Amino acid sequence: MKNIFLFLLSLLLFVTCKQNDESYKKTSFNKGDAVFSIHIKDQNQAYLRLKSYGIYKELFLDDEGYLTDTLQDITESYFMFSDKRNGVGFYVKPGSHINVDLDTKDFIRTVTYKGDLSNENTYLRDYFLLNRNMSKINAIQHLAFLDEKLFKKTIDSIRNIRMQLLDDYDHKHQLDKHFKYLEQNRIKYEWANRLETYEAYRQFALQDSTFHVSKDYYAFRKQLDMDDENLIIIPSYHYYLENFYQKIANQQSEKDHSDVFVTFLNVVNKKVKNPVIKERLLYSYALQNMKQSNDMSRFYVQFKTFSTDSLHQKKIQSMYKEVNRLNPGQPAPDYELIDDKGNKVKLSDLKGNYVYIDIWATWCKPCMAEMPYLEKLKEKYKDAKITFVGINVNDFKTDWLNYIKHYNPKGLRLYAGDDRIFKDLYQVNQVPKSILINPEGRISTANAPRPSQTDLIELLFDRIKTAYK
């Protein structure tokens, strides 16, 4: 009898311990290597972008559509891989090997995973597909036209649909417990992000800056934990925190007329107590925004002061030095490209005039939106000493040539395609990008106004026209 009692007691303790075991809620920040392998059936696809926290790569496929890359010194992470138009996320841990097959003609629907974490990543594929199918009803441009009550009801429904997908997939495939915990929070913070943006977009929709949400609208914030380092690898959680502190920085910057990017670093350093969260916010923000700061030297000094990770400091230091290479007055890097007739053109051949470079791609909607403004500029300043140069990047050559044949844009038409050397020389991290070079072949500005910024660009070009009659 005593033995039975002891057995039942031990069983009860085991069950109790098992039920209270929440170790799955701990994210591992231990570093290691993982392998990403992919096969793409559409061999016209030349490369993929691979992005995660502090990592950006362009990976080039071989002639058979294969590539393999080692993700070095990563922690447990979410990655995005994409071609020029579409993308999907995947989850990875050090030591795992992620195998992917897809056809870029139907990017998300055809993604299949084998090997490690295949269930988790197949779920993520279906999650991205679900979001794509709900994109119209989930677009803030649509949601902003709903009154507050209907808006909240709609995004609650979207959250429930996402959660149902997760629960159904877990029931069928027994997802990793920690991964499911992360995904529950991803859904939660995507919901919270939508709630945070409603007031501003509603003001825009109504054309009424006096509109405000109801008194208890922000009660949902009580459900959120701003200090949970285990969630910082989740994109929606990181995004929520960054936007939260950005709002504070915006208000402070307006008040004291300081550089908003430097102010953000100061706000995070002062308000974020968790060292893991603080470091991640500082580093990712520096990677994305240091180049945008009007006080870059101060931004760099502040980052160095606040960051505690030596590898992060080295990366930002390297980036700082690289950015300064295109400072005003520095020699514009010379490079040879081909025009639409197949002729070789060196940028140094264009000395003697100001050179306005528009870096663009046919698949880039913001680039296409700039084109009508750009053509008007070319016509208005055709007698000024300004050479207009369009350089196409990250595009199929046939798409570029077809665009030129159809629209016949004025000016010099050059093609860089996937030329990584050119993009590195001119720090082309995104398009559209505009650069102005002076007649001596030196950088006037590596971030010139876009054609659609009519007042700024015309003021600049009027000065050039007056000075160089």
ZABABA-437675 format. One record per atom (N, C-alpha, C, O): x, y, z. Coordinates in steps of 0.2 Angstrom, whole numbers, plus 5000, padded with zeros to 4 digits. Atoms other than C-alpha are relative to their C-alpha. Example, Ala and Ser with C-alpha at 12.3 -4.5 7.8 and 13.67 -1.06 7.14 Angstrom:
BEGIN
500449945000;506249785039;500450065000;500950055003;499649944999;506849955036;499650055003;499950115004;
This chain:
BEGIN
500449945000;500050005000;500450065000;500350114996;499649944999;501450125005;500450014993;500550064991;499749995007;502350084988;499550034995;499750074991;500549975005;500750124978;499950075002;499950114997;500149934998;500550284988;500650044997;500650104994;499449965002;502450334984;500050004992;500250054990;500050005007;502150284966;499550064997;499750094993;500549955002;500550394964;500350075002;500250124998;499849944998;501450534973;500650024995;500650084993;499549995005;502950524961;499750024994;500050064990;500349985007;501850524946;499650065000;499750104995;500349934999;500850674953;500550054999;500450104996;499549955000;502450764955;500350014993;500550064991;499850005007;503050714938;499650044995;499850084991;500549975004;501450774930;500050085001;500050124997;500049934998;501450934940;500650044997;500650094994;499449975003;503250974935;500050014992;500250064990;500050005007;502950934917;499550064998;499650094993;500549945001;501451054917;500350075001;500150114997;499749934998;502451194925;500650014996;500950074997;499449995003;503951174914;499950054994;499650034989;500049955005;504051334904;500650014996;500750074994;499449995003;505751314897;500050014993;500450044990;500149995008;505051314879;500050074999;500050094993;500049935001;504851504882;500650035000;500650094999;499449975000;506651534882;500350004993;500449944990;499749995007;507451594866;500849995001;501150025006;499350015000;509251534863;500450054996;500250064990;499549955004;510551664858;500749974999;501150014998;499350035001;511951544857;500150004992;499749984988;499849995007;512851564840;500349934997;500649895001;499750055004;513251434827;499850004993;499650064991;500149995007;513151394809;499449954998;499249905001;500650045004;511651334798;500150004993;500550044990;499950005007;511551284780;499350014997;498849984998;500649985004;510251354768;500249984993;500650004989;500050035007;510051254751;499450014997;498850005000;500649995003;508851294738;500149984992;500649984989;500050025007;508351234720;499450044997;498950035000;500549965003;507351354709;499949974993;500449964989;500150035006;506551274694;500050054994;500250034988;499949945005;506451444685;500750024999;500950065003;499349995000;508251454679;500150074998;500750094998;499949935002;507951634673;500150045006;500450105006;499949974994;508051684691;500750005002;501049955003;499350004999;509851744694;500250005007;500749975009;499750004994;509951774712;499450015005;498850025003;500549994995;508951784729;500350045005;500950055006;499849964994;509051904743;499849965007;499349935007;500150034993;509251834761;500150055005;500650085006;500049954994;508851944776;499849975006;499449935007;500250014993;508851934794;500350055005;500650105002;499749954995;509452024810;500750014998;501149975000;499349985002;511052114804;500349964995;500949974993;499750035006;511252004789;499650014994;499050024994;500349995006;510852044771;500549974995;501149994994;499650035005;511551934757;499650004993;499049994993;500350015007;511251924738;500449934998;501049934997;499750075002;511551734733;499849994993;499249994991;500050025007;511851684715;499949934999;500349895001;500150075002;511151524708;500549984994;500750024991;499650025005;512151414697;499649994994;499050004994;500350015006;511651364679;499449955001;498949964997;500550054999;510551224686;499450035005;498949995006;500449974995;509651344698;500149985007;499649985011;499950024993;510451284714;500550055003;500950085000;499549964996;511351374728;500049975007;499549955009;499950024993;512051324745;500450065004;500950085001;499649954996;512551454758;500049985007;499549955010;499950014993;513251434776;499850065004;500150125002;500249944996;512351554788;500550005006;500349965011;499550014994;513851584800;499850045006;499550105005;500149964994;513751634818;499350035001;499250085003;500749984999;511851644819;499749985006;500049935009;500450024994;510751634834;499349974997;499249974991;500750025002;508951554833;499750074997;499750125000;500149945004;508251674820;499449984995;499249934993;500550005006;506851714807;500450034994;500750084995;499749975006;507551744789;499450014995;498949984995;500449995006;506751804774;500449994994;501050014993;499750005007;507151754756;499650024995;499050004995;500449975005;506551834741;500350014993;500950014993;499749985007;506751864722;499850075000;499850115005;500249935001;506352034714;499350025002;499250085004;500749985000;504552024717;499649975007;499250005009;500450044994;504051894731;500549985005;501149975004;499650034995;504651824747;499749965005;499049965005;500350044995;504351704761;500549995006;501150005005;499650004995;505051684778;500249925002;499849885000;499950064998;505851534786;500450015007;500750065009;499750004993;506451484804;500649965000;500649904997;499450045000;508151424808;500450005007;500350055010;499650014994;509251364822;500749984998;500849954993;499350025001;511151344823;500049925000;499749895004;500050075001;511551164817;499549974995;499549924993;500550025004;510051154806;500250004992;500650054991;499949995007;510051124787;499350014997;498949964997;500749985003;508551204778;500149994992;500550024989;500150025007;508151124761;499450034997;498950024999;500649975003;507051224749;500049984992;500549984989;500250005007;506251194732;499550054998;499050055002;500549965001;505251314723;500050024992;500550014989;500049985007;504651384706;499850085000;499350095003;500149934999;504751574705;499450034996;499250084997;500649985004;503251584693;499450005005;498950045003;500650004995;502151544708;500449995007;500449945010;499550014995;503351584722;499849975007;500149925009;500250034993;502451554739;499749944999;499849895003;500450075000;501251414733;500549944999;500349895001;499650065002;502751304726;500549995005;500949945004;499450014995;503951324741;499949935004;499349925007;500050064996;504251154749;500749995004;501250015001;499450014996;505451114763;500149935002;499649895002;499750074998;506450954767;500550015006;500850075006;499550004995;507650914781;499750035007;499250025008;500249984993;507651004798;499550064999;499550104995;500549954999;506251114804;499550004994;499250064992;500450005006;505251064788;499250015002;498950054998;500749994998;503551064798;499950075001;499450104999;500149934998;503851234805;500050054994;499750094994;499949955006;504451314789;499449994995;499250044991;500650015004;502951234779;499450045003;499050074999;500549964997;501851314792;500150074998;499650114996;499949935001;502651484789;499850014993;499650074991;500249995007;502451464770;499250015000;499050054996;500749995000;500551434773;499850065004;499350095002;500149944997;500551584785;500150064995;499650104995;499949955005;501251694772;499550004994;499350054992;500550015005;500051624759;499350035003;499050064999;500649974997;498651664771;499950075000;499450104998;500049925000;499151844773;500050034994;499750084993;500149975007;499351864755;499350004997;499050054994;500750005002;497551804752;499650055004;499050075002;500449954996;496951924766;500350074999;500150125003;499649935000;498052074760;499550054998;499650115001;500449945001;496552174754;499650025006;499650085007;500449984994;495552164770;500450025005;500250055010;499649984995;497052184780;500550064999;500850085003;499649945002;497852334771;499750065004;499150075005;500249944995;497852484783;499650054996;499250094998;500449965004;497252584768;499349994999;498950034999;500750025000;495652484768;499750015007;499250045008;500250004993;495552474787;499850075002;499450085007;500049934997;495752654790;499350034998;499150085001;500649985002;494052684781;499449975004;498849995003;500550034996;493152584794;499950045007;500550075009;500149964994;492452664810;500449955005;500549895004;499650034995;493352614826;499749935002;500149885003;500350064998;492152474831;500149954995;500349894997;499950055005;492152384815;500749994998;500949934997;499350015001;494052414813;500249945005;500649905003;499850044995;494352324829;499749934999;500149885000;500350065001;493152184825;500349964994;500449904994;499750035006;493952154808;500749985002;500949925000;499350034998;495752144815;500049955005;500549905005;500150064995;495152034829;499949934996;500149884998;500250065004;494451914816;500649984996;500749924996;499450015004;496051924806;500549965005;500849915003;499650044995;497051874822;499749935002;500149895002;500350064998;495851734826;500149954994;500249894995;499950045006;496051664808;500749985000;500849924999;499350024999;497951664810;500149955005;500549905004;499950044994;497851584827;499749934998;500049885000;500350075002;496651444820;500549964995;500549904996;499550045005;497951404806;500549975004;500749915003;499450034996;499351384819;499749945004;500149895004;500250064996;498251274830;499949944996;500049884998;500250065004;497651164816;500749974998;500749914997;499350035002;499451144810;500349975005;500649915004;499750034994;500051104827;499749945002;500049895003;500450064999;498650974829;500249954996;500349894998;499850055005;499150884813;500749985000;500949934999;499350015001;501050904814;500450015006;501050005005;499649994993;501550934832;500650044999;501250024999;499549955001;502551094829;500450005007;500249985012;499649994995;504051124840;499750055005;499450105003;500449964995;503351194857;500250075000;499850125001;499749935000;504551344857;499850044994;499650104995;500249975006;504151384839;499350025000;499150084998;500849985000;502251384842;500050065005;499650105004;500049944996;502551504857;500250064997;499950114998;499749945004;503551624846;499450024995;499350084994;500549985005;502151614833;499450035003;499150075000;500649974997;500751644845;500150085002;499750125001;499949934998;501651804850;500150044993;500050104993;500049975006;502051844832;499350034998;499250094996;500749995002;500151844828;499850065005;499450115003;500249954995;499851944844;500350074999;499950124999;499749945001;501052084840;499950034993;499950094991;500249975007;500552094821;499350035002;499150094999;500749974998;498752124829;500250075003;499850125002;499849934996;499552264841;500250054995;500150114996;499849955005;500452344826;499550034996;499550094995;500649975003;498852364817;499650055004;499450105002;500349954995;498052444832;500350065001;500050125001;499649944999;499452564834;499950054994;500050114995;499949955006;499352634816;499350034999;499250074994;500649985002;497452654816;499850085000;499650114995;500249935000;497252834822;500350044995;500050094992;499749965006;498552914810;499749994994;499650034990;500350015007;497852824795;499350025000;499050044994;500749985000;496052864800;500050084999;499550104996;499949935001;496553044801;500150024993;499850064990;499949995008;497153034783;499449984996;499250024992;500650035004;495652934777;499450065001;499150074996;500649954999;494453074785;500250074998;499850114997;499749935001;495653214780;499850055006;499650105005;500249974994;495353264798;500649995006;500549945009;499450014996;496953284809;499750015008;500149995012;500350004993;495753314825;499749935002;499549935008;500350074998;495153134824;500449975006;501049975005;499650044995;495653034840;499549945001;498949945001;500450074998;495152854845;499750015007;499850065010;500450004994;494052824860;500550005006;501149985006;499650004994;494652844878;500449945002;501049945004;499750064997;494952664882;500349964994;500549904995;499750045006;495652614864;500649975002;500749915000;499350024999;497452594870;500049955006;500649935008;500050054994;496952474884;500349934998;500649905002;499750065003;497652334873;500750005002;501049945003;499349994998;499352394878;500249965007;500849945008;499950034994;499152314895;500249934999;500449895004;499950075001;499252144887;500749994997;500949934996;499450005003;500952184880;500650005005;500650045010;499450004996;502652154887;500650034996;500850004991;499549965003;503952284882;500749975001;501250004999;499350024997;505452194891;500149924999;500549905004;499950075001;505352014885;500549984995;500449984989;499450015005;507051974877;499949934996;500149934990;500250075003;506351794872;499650024993;499649974989;500449985006;505251884859;500350044995;500150054989;499749955004;506452004851;500249974993;500350014989;499950025006;506851884837;499450004995;499549984989;500650005004;505051894831;500050064997;500050125000;500049935004;504952024817;499550045003;499650105003;500549954998;503252094823;500150035007;499950085008;499949974993;503852114841;500650054999;500550115002;499549965002;505452194835;499750074997;499950124999;500349955003;504452304824;499650055004;499650115004;500449964995;503252354838;500450045004;500350105005;499649964996;504652404849;500350064997;500350124999;499749955004;505552504836;499550064999;499750124999;500549945002;503952604831;499850035007;499750095007;500249974994;503552634849;500550055002;500350115004;499549954998;505252714853;500150054995;500350114996;499949955005;505252804836;499550055001;499750115000;500549954999;503652894841;500250055005;500250115005;499849964995;504452954857;500650044997;500650104999;499449965003;506053004847;499750064995;500050114995;500349955005;504953094834;499750075004;499950125002;500349944996;504053204848;500650045003;500650105003;499449964997;505753244856;500450044995;500650094997;499649975005;506553284840;499750074998;500050124997;500449945002;505153404835;500150065006;500150125004;500049964994;505253484853;500750045000;500750105001;499349974999;507153514853;500450014993;501050034994;499849995007;507453524834;500749964999;501249984996;499450055001;508753374835;499949954995;499449954992;500150055006;509153244822;499649945003;499849915008;500550054998;507753114824;500449935001;500249895005;499750075000;508952964821;500550005006;500549955009;499549994994;510253024834;499549995006;499749965011;500550004994;508753054846;499749935001;499749915007;500250074999;508152874843;500549965004;500349935009;499550044996;509752804850;500050025007;500149985011;500049974993;509652914865;499449975004;499549965010;500650024997;507852864868;500149925002;499949915008;499950074999;508252674867;500549995006;500449955010;499550014995;509852694878;499750025007;499849985012;500249984994;508852784891;499449965003;499349945009;500750044998;507152684891;500049935000;499749905004;500050085000;507652504887;500549985005;501149995005;499550034995;508352414902;500349934998;500849925001;499750065002;508552244895;500550004995;500450034990;499449995005;510252234887;500049964994;500249994989;500050035006;509852104874;499550044995;499750054989;500449965004;508352204868;500350074997;500350094992;499749945001;509352364869;500549994994;500550034989;499550015005;510752294858;499749994994;500050014989;500350025007;509652224845;499750064997;499750074991;500349945003;508652384843;500550054998;500550084992;499549955002;510252494842;500349984994;500450024989;499650025005;511152384830;499650004993;499850024988;500550005006;509652354818;499950074997;499850084991;500249935002;509252534818;500650044997;500550074992;499449975003;511052584814;500149984993;500350024989;499950035006;511152464800;499550044995;499750054989;500549975005;509552544792;500050074999;499850104994;500149935000;509652724797;500650045000;500550115000;499549964999;511352784800;500150054994;500350114994;499849965006;511552844782;499550054999;499650104995;500549955001;509952944783;500150065005;499850115004;499949954995;510553044798;500350064997;500850064993;499749935002;510953234795;500650015005;501050065003;499449994996;512253214809;500349935001;500349915007;499850075000;513053054804;500649995005;500649935008;499450014996;514653084814;499849995008;500049955011;500350014994;513653104830;499649945001;499749915006;500450075000;512552954826;500549955002;500449915006;499650054999;514052854825;500350005007;500449945010;499750004993;514852914841;499549985005;499749945010;500550024996;513252884850;499949935000;499849895005;500150075000;513052714844;500649965003;500549925007;499450034997;514852674849;500050005007;500249955011;500149994993;514452734866;499549965003;499649935009;500650044997;512852644869;500149924999;499949885003;500050075002;513252474860;500549975004;501149995006;499650044996;514052334870;500349954997;500749914999;499750065004;514452214856;500550024996;500450064991;499449985004;516152224849;499949994992;500250034988;500150015007;515652144833;499550054996;499650074991;500549955003;514152264830;500450064999;500350104994;499649945000;515352404834;500550004994;500550054990;499650015006;516552344820;499650014994;499950044989;500450005006;515152324808;499850074998;499850094993;500349935001;514452504810;500650044999;500550094995;499449965002;516252574810;500249994993;500350044990;499950015008;516552494793;499550034996;499750064991;500549975004;514952554787;500150085000;500050114995;499949925000;515252734793;500650024996;500550074992;499449985005;516952734784;499849994993;500050034989;500250015007;516152664768;499550064998;499650084993;500549955002;514752794769;500450074998;500250104994;499649945000;516052934771;500450004993;500650064991;499650015007;516852874754;499650044995;499950064990;500449975005;515352954745;499850075003;499350105001;500249944998;515353114755;500150064995;500550054990;499949945005;515253284745;500750025000;501150035005;499349985002;516953324737;500449944999;501049954996;499650065001;517553144737;499949984992;499449994989;500050025007;518053074719;499449954999;499349905003;500550055002;516552984711;500349944997;500749954993;499750065002;517052804709;499949994992;499350004990;500150015007;517352774690;499949934999;500149885002;500250075002;516552624682;499850004993;499550054990;500350015007;516152554665;499449965000;499449905002;500650045001;514452504660;499850004993;500250034989;500250005007;513552464644;499350044999;498950045003;500749975002;512152574635;499649954997;499849894995;500550055004;510652504626;500249984993;499949944990;499750025007;511652494610;500649965000;500949934995;499550054999;512952384618;500750045000;501250015001;499449974999;514252524619;500350015007;499850015012;499749994993;515452544634;500150075002;500350114998;499949934997;515352704644;500350005007;500049965011;499749994993;516452754658;499750065003;499550115000;500349944996;515652874671;500550064999;500350124999;499549955000;517352974670;499950044993;500250094993;500049965007;516953014651;499550065001;499550104996;500549955000;515553124657;500250065004;499850115005;499749944997;516653254666;499850064996;499850064990;500249945004;516253434661;499350035001;499250095001;500749984999;514453434665;499849975007;500249935010;500350044994;513453394681;499749944998;499449944992;500350075002;512853214680;499549985006;499749975012;500550024996;511253174688;499849924998;499649914993;500050075001;511152984690;499349975004;499249995010;500650034997;509452894693;500149924999;500149894994;499950075000;509652714698;499349975002;499049995006;500750025000;508052614695;500049934998;500549894996;500250075003;507252444690;499350004998;498950045000;500750005003;505752404680;499549975005;498949995004;500550034995;504952304694;499950045006;499450025010;500049954995;505152444706;499450054999;499550104995;500649955001;503452534708;500250075002;500050124998;499849934998;504252694717;500450024994;500450084992;499649985006;505452694702;499650034994;499750084991;500549985006;504052694689;499650065002;499550104997;500449944998;503152824699;500450074999;500150124997;499649945001;504652944697;500150024993;500350074991;499849995007;504852924678;499650064997;500050104993;500349945004;503553054672;500350075003;500450114999;499749944997;504353184684;500750014997;500950064995;499450005002;506053134678;500050024992;500550064991;500149985007;505553154659;499950085000;500250114995;500249925000;504853334663;500750045002;500850094999;499449974998;506553374672;500550004994;500850064993;499550005005;507553324657;499850054994;500250084992;500249955005;506453434645;500150075003;500450114999;499949934997;506553584657;500750025000;500850084999;499249984999;508453574659;500449974994;501049964995;499650035006;508953514642;500550044998;501050024995;499549955002;509953674639;500550015006;501050055005;499649994995;510753664656;500649954999;500649904996;499550045001;512453584658;499949945005;500349935010;500250064996;511653424666;499949944996;499549954991;500150065004;511853254659;499649955005;499849945010;500550054997;510453134664;500249934998;500249914992;499750075001;511052954666;499549965004;499449965011;500450054997;509852814670;500449935001;500649914995;499750075000;510652654677;499649955003;499349965009;500450054998;509652504678;500349945004;500949925002;499750054996;510052374692;499549955002;498949965002;500450064998;509352204698;499549984995;498949974998;500650015005;508352184682;500349954995;500949954993;499850045006;508352064668;500150054994;499850104993;499849955005;509152144653;499550014995;499450064992;500649995004;507652104642;499550045002;499250084998;500549954998;506552194653;500250075000;499850124998;499749935001;507652344653;500050024993;499750084992;500149985007;507752344634;499350014998;499250064994;500749995002;505952324632;499750065003;499350104999;500349934998;505552474643;500350054996;499950104994;499749955004;506752574633;499750014993;499650064991;500350005006;506052524617;499350035000;499150064995;500749984999;504252554623;500050085002;499550114999;500149934997;504552724632;500550054997;500450114998;499549955003;506152794624;500250055005;500150115002;499849944996;506752894639;500650044998;501050014995;499449965002;507953034636;500649995004;500549965009;499450004996;509653044642;500449934998;500349894994;499550065001;511052904643;499749955004;499549955010;500350064997;510352734647;500549945001;500749924996;499550054998;511552614656;499749945004;499249955007;500350064997;511352444662;500649975005;501149965003;499650034995;512152374678;499849935002;500249895004;500350074998;511052224681;500249985007;500050015012;499850034994;511652114695;500750015002;501049985006;499349994999;513352194695;500250025007;500050085009;499949984993;513852194714;500650055001;500550095006;499449954999;515452294711;499750075000;499950115004;500349935001;514452444704;499650025006;499650075009;500549984995;513152434718;500450015007;500250055011;499649984994;514552424732;500350074999;500350105004;499749935001;515452574724;499650065002;499850105005;500449944999;513952684724;499449985006;498950025006;500450014994;513152604740;499249994998;498850035001;500750005002;511552554731;499749945004;499749885002;500350054995;510552464745;499349994998;498949955000;500750015002;508852504738;499950054994;500350104993;500149955005;508052594723;499350025001;498949995004;499549955004;507652724717;500550035005;500450045011;499449964996;509252814722;500250054995;500350034989;499849955005;509752974714;500750035003;500850045009;499349974998;511653044714;500150064996;500050054990;499849955004;512353204708;500750015001;501050015006;499349995001;514153224702;500150064997;499850084992;499849935003;514953394699;500449994994;500749944992;499650015006;515853434683;500749985000;501049964996;499350024998;517553394691;500049925001;500649895002;500050074999;516953214693;500049985008;500249935010;500050014993;516753234712;499250005002;498850024999;500650014997;515253184723;499750075002;500050105006;500349944997;514053334725;499549985005;499550015011;500450034995;512753224734;499849934998;499649924993;500150075002;512553034735;499349995002;499049935000;500750014998;510753064741;499650064997;499350105001;500349945003;510053194728;499349995001;499049945001;500750005000;508253244728;499749954994;500049954989;500450045005;507053124718;499750054995;499550114997;500449965004;506253194703;499350035002;499150085000;500749984998;504553204711;500150055006;499650085008;500049954995;505253314725;500250074996;500750104996;500049955005;504953454713;500350075002;500850094999;499749944997;505353604724;500850005001;501250044999;499350014998;507053534730;500449994993;500950034993;499650015006;507653474713;500050064995;500650074992;500049945005;507153624703;500450065003;500850094999;499649954997;507953744716;500849984999;501250024997;499350025001;509553634714;500250014993;500850044992;499849995007;509553634695;500050074998;500450094993;500049935002;509153814694;500650035002;500950084998;499449974998;510653854703;500649984996;501050024994;499650035005;511653744692;500050044993;500550064990;500149975007;510953824676;500250075001;500550104996;499749944999;511353994683;500750015001;501050054998;499250004999;513153954688;500349984994;500950004993;499650035006;513553864672;499650024994;499449984990;500449975006;512753974658;500549994994;500350004988;
